[in-house]
Amino acid sequence: MDNRKNNKNHLTDKGEVSGMRPGSEVSQAEFKVAVKPETKPVTKAGIKPGAAIASQNGAKLEYIERPKPKNVTPLASQKLTPKDIPVFEDTPERKIQLELRKKRHFKRKLRDWGIFTGYLTPSFVGVLIFFFLPLLLLLKTSFSKSPTNSDFVGFRNYERVLTNEAFISASKNTLTFAIISVPLAVVLALLVALLLNSGLPGKSLFRSFLLNPMMVPVASVVLIWQVFFSYNGVVNGITEKLFDSAQKIDWLKSNYAQVVIMLLFLWKNLGYNMVLFLAALNSIPHEILESAEMDGAGPVKRFFKIKLHYLSPTIFFVGIMSLINSFKIFREVYLLTGDYPFKNLYMLQHFMNNSFTHLDYSKLSAGAIVMCVVMIIIVGGLFFAESKFDKDVEE
């Protein structure tokens, strides 16, 4: 009960003490103001509940003791003994309840498994029918004399493929193209993404220019390259105007043919890789970069010590996608040069396509298996390198 309601001469009614909640204790500093200078200040320890204190004007103050907090968890400080742990008797009713609980748990797990299987089954069946089954049939055909004659010939088809000059030339050209074009696609896309992420003026226009090839069909791209790099194309016309002694070159039938196709590959894939790197750069925590900058780390050191570690999964993904796209360059080369292009443009897909048109399915199957094994080794090596790099980063 608040005693100020029945005491008209209370200190708060006269405006001498303010800023207090009803029923709160009067602090020691406020008592010093209210008590006469001749009297000693009264401390909290010297005040008893219900004691009257005289103020300077003769008013009486009554000390109110606030209730102590109750111990809401009296058992928290006590130690439990085995007697305090409840023991459930193994009664028939309890056995029935446990059996019902087990049945409900089993039904719930069975229902979850059914939902999971229902969603996964169509994709699994599709991969099984359209991927694994043809791969097994291809493997069987590679050891057979022909698709119509299933006589086992051992590794004779593989020997024919590995000693074939066209297959060896196609393998060298494809490997050379992948070794040069894939790192260039990764590094150039990363440099462009860093440039656009640094606040370059007019970056929206530059980004649109790099993303346009993603929307252009392959036939249109091939037409553009024919206009530029044909014998009477734009490039030869420009070189003739700039250099009087320049001679016309049929770029797609010269030693520079693979360079022309590399330019086509980079121009078509640079925008997609750049978008992936921009997304990865924007996901790096800015607090880490700002703290490193405040510690005196320069742009180069911040890139190699911080950004590169965060970009490693994206670099790995972009490298895998660029490797896959390098094997798909056959479409452009085929539309530009036909079945039998210049010697340094003869890719593995040309070998596969020509073997298919000649109905040499046994050699085609063996070549496809060899190509599949090589791709598995390359991708496995990339996965291993990426895991080792991530392990070093975590340590």
N, C-alpha and C positions, 0 to 999 in steps of 0.2 A: 504493500500500500504506500502510495506517495504521500508523505507528510506535509508537502507544500500546499495541498488543497485546504487543510484545516489551519494552517499557520499563515496569517495575513502579513506578519512581519518577516517572512522568509527573505533571505538575501536576494534570491532571484526575482522576487516580486518588486524589489526596490531598484532593480537594474544594476546592482553592484557586481553580480556574477552573471556572465552570459556565455553562450556557446556550450552549454551542458545539456545532456539528455536527462529526462525525468528519471529520478532514482539513481543517478550516477554519483560516484564518490567525488567529493570536493578535493582538488589537488592541494599539495602542500604550498605551492606558490600562491594560490588564491586565499589560503588561510592566513598567509603573511600579510595580505592586504586588509583582510577583515579584522584581524586581532590588533589590539592597541599596541603601540610601540613599546610600552613598558613591559608587556607580557612576552613570554618566550613563545616561539612558534611551536605549534602542536604537530607532532609527527603522526603518521598513520598508525604506528605501533602503539602510541599512547592514547588512542581514541577507542572507546568502548561503544558497542552498539547501544543507541538510545541516549548517549551522553549529550548534554547541552553545552554549547560553546558560545561565549559572549563575544559579540562583534563590537566594532568601534562605536556604533550608534546604540548599543544596548540590545540589539536583536540577538536571538538565540538560534544557533544552528544545531541541527541534530544529524549525527553521523549515521548513514544507512549502510549496512553491510550487504553486499550482493551475494546471492547464493552461490555456493561452490558447485562446480560441474560434477555431475553424478558419473559414477563409473558404469558406463553402459555395457562393458564386456568384463564382468568380474571373473570369468573363467580363463581370460586370455593369459593371465600371469600364473595360472596354476598348471602343474604338470599332470598329464594324463597317465593313468595307470591302466593295465589290462582290464581291470574291472569296469572302467568307464567306457570301454568300447562295446557297443551293443553286439550281441550274438544272436543271429537268426536261426531259429530251429528249422531243421530239415523236415518240414511237415508236408503232407500230400498236397495241400493247397499251394505251398510255395513251389513245389516241383511243377505243378501245373502252370503257374505263372511264368516260371523260367522257360518251360517248353514253348509257351505262347510267345514269349519275347524272342526266343531263338527263331521261331517260325516267321515272325514279322520281320526280323532282321534279314533272314534268308530271302523272303519275298521281295524286300526292298532292293537287295543286291541283285536279285534276278531281274527285277524290273529295270534297274539302271543298266545292267549288262545288255538287256534286250534293246533299250533305247540306243545305246552306244553302237551295238551291232547293226541296228537298222539304219543308222546314218552312215556307217562305214562300209556296209556290204556293197552298195552300188559302185562306189569308187574302186573297191578291192576287186570286184568281178570285172570291171572295165579294164583295170591294169592287168589282171590275169589273162584276159582273153586277147587284148590288143597289144600286149607287150611281152609278157613272159612266155606265152604259148608260141607266138611267132619266133621268139628268140630260140626256143628249144627246137622248133622245126628248122630254123636256119642252121643251128649247130649240127643237126642230123644231116642236112643237105651238104654241109661242108665236108663230111666224111663219106659221102655217097658218090657214085660214078656220075649220076645225073638225077634230076628230079623224078624222071620216069623209071630209072634203074637204081634201085636202092642197094646195090652191091657195095660192100664196105671196101674202100680203097685206102684207108689209113690217112696219112698226112700228104698224100700225093697232090691234092688241090692246094694245100698250103705251100708246098714246094713250088708249084707252078706260079703262085701269086708272088712269093718272095723273090723269085728269080726273073720275074717279068720286068722288062725295062720300063714299060709304061707305068707300072705300079711304083717302081723305085723313083722315077722322075716326078710322078705326082706326089709321092710322099715327101720328097725333098722340097718341092715348091710349096706345099701346104705347110710344112714345118717352118720353112723360112718366112713365109708370110705371117704365121702366128707369132713367131719369136720377135719379129720387128713391129708388127701392127698392134698387138695386144698391149705391150708396155707403153707404146706411144699413146694409145687410146686412154689408158689409165692416167698417165702422167699429165697429158694435155688437159684432160677433163678436170683433174685436181687443180691444176694451175689456173684454169679459167674460173673454177668455182671460188678459189681464194681471191682472185681478182674481183669478181662480182660481189663477194662478201665483204670487201674492204671499202665499200661506198664509192664505187666508180661512177662518175657522171654518165648518164645515158645508158645505164645498165639494163633497163627494161627493153630498149631497142636491141641491144646486143644479145640479150637472152632470147628474144623472139627470133632473131636471125639464126641462132644456133638450134632452136627447137623446130624451125620450119621443116628440115629434112625428115622429121619423124612423121609428118602429115603428108609427105609427098609419096605417091606410089612408086614401086620399083621401076615400072616401065617409064615413068616420067624422069626418074633419076638417070636411067640409062640413056634416054634421049638427050638430056642435058650434057652428059659426058661425051656422047657422040658429036654433038655440036662443037664442043670445046676441043676434043683431042683427035678428031678425024684428020685425014691428010689435008683437006681444005678447011680445017676448022679455025676457031677463033685464036687458039694459042699460036698456031703457025702464022696466022695473019699478023698478030702482034709482034712476033719475033722478026718477021720480014721488015716491018716498018721501023723497028728499033735498030736492027742490025742489017746492014746491006748485004753482008756475006753469009747470012744465015740461010740454011737449006731447010726445006720442008721435011718433016719427020712423020711417019705414020706411027704415032705413039703406041697404039695397041698392037703393033706388029714389030716392035723393036725391043731392045734390052731395057727400055724404060717402062715397059708395059706393067710390070708388077708395081712400080712406083705410082702409076696412074690409078691402079686398083686400090692401093693403100690410101691414097687421097680420098677416093670414093668411100672407102670403109670408115675412115676417120670423120669425114664430113657427115656421114649418115648416123654414126653412133656417138658423136661427141655430145650432142644435146642431152640424150638420155643419161649418160654417165655424169654429166654436169649437174643435172637435177638431183641425182642420188647423193652426190658430194655436197651440194648446197643443203640438203636436208640433214646430212650428218654434221656439217659445220654448225648449223643452227641449234643442234641438240647438245653441243658442248656447254657445260656450265660456265656462265660468264663470271661467276665469282672466282673460280680458279684462275681464269685468264687475268682478271683484274688484280688479284693478289700477286700473281707472278710479275705483272707489269710494275706494280708498286715495289716489288723486291728488286727491280732493276733488270729483269729479263727482257731481251730484245725480241723483235718479231721472229727472227730465225730460231732463236732458242725456244721461244714459246711454241713454235710449230713442231720442232723435233722432240721436245720434252713433254708436251701436253697434247697438242692437237693430233699428232701422228698416232698416239696410243688410242685415242677415241675414234680415229678414222680407220683403224686396222680392220674391223669387220666389214666396213663399207668397201675398202680397197680390195679385200678378198672377194666380196660379192661381185664388184664391178669387173675384176679380173676373170672370174668364172664366166660371167655373161659375155664379156668381150671375146673370150676364147670360143664360146659356143657360136657367137655371131661370125667369128672368123671362118668357121667351117660352113657357114651359110652364104658366103660370098659367091658361091657357085652360081646363084641365080643371076647376079649382075654380070658375071664373066660370061655365062652362057648366052645371055641376051646380047652382049656386046660382040662376042667372037665366035659363037657357035659351038659345035661338037668338038672340033679339033683346033684350039687356039694356038697362039704362039707358045714356044716350048716352056718359057718360064711362067705361063699362065695355066698350064695343064695341072688341074687340081685333082685330089682324090675323088671328088664327086664326078669329075669327067670320066675317070676310070670306071666308076660304078655305073654311070649312065651308059657308057659304051658297051660294057659287059652285059648290061640288061638288054640293050637293043640287039646284041648278037646272040642272045638266048644262052649265054654261058653261065648258067645259074650256079654251078658248082664252084667255079672260080670266083664268082661274085659273092657267094656266101662265105667262102674262106677269107676274101678281102674284107668283108664286113666284120667278121669275127676278129681279125687282126686289128682293124681300126677301133673296134669296141674295147679290146684289151689295152691298146695304147692310150685311149682316152681315160680309161679307168685308172691307169698308172699315173697319168698326168694330174688328174683331178685329185687322186689320193695323195700325191706328193704335195699339192697345194694345200689340202686339208691338214696334212702333217705339219707343214711349215707354219700355217696359221695357228695351229694349236700350240706349237713351241713358242711362237711369238707371244701369244696370249699368256702362256705360263711365265715367261720372262717378265712381262708387264705386271702380272699379279705379284710376283716375288719382289 
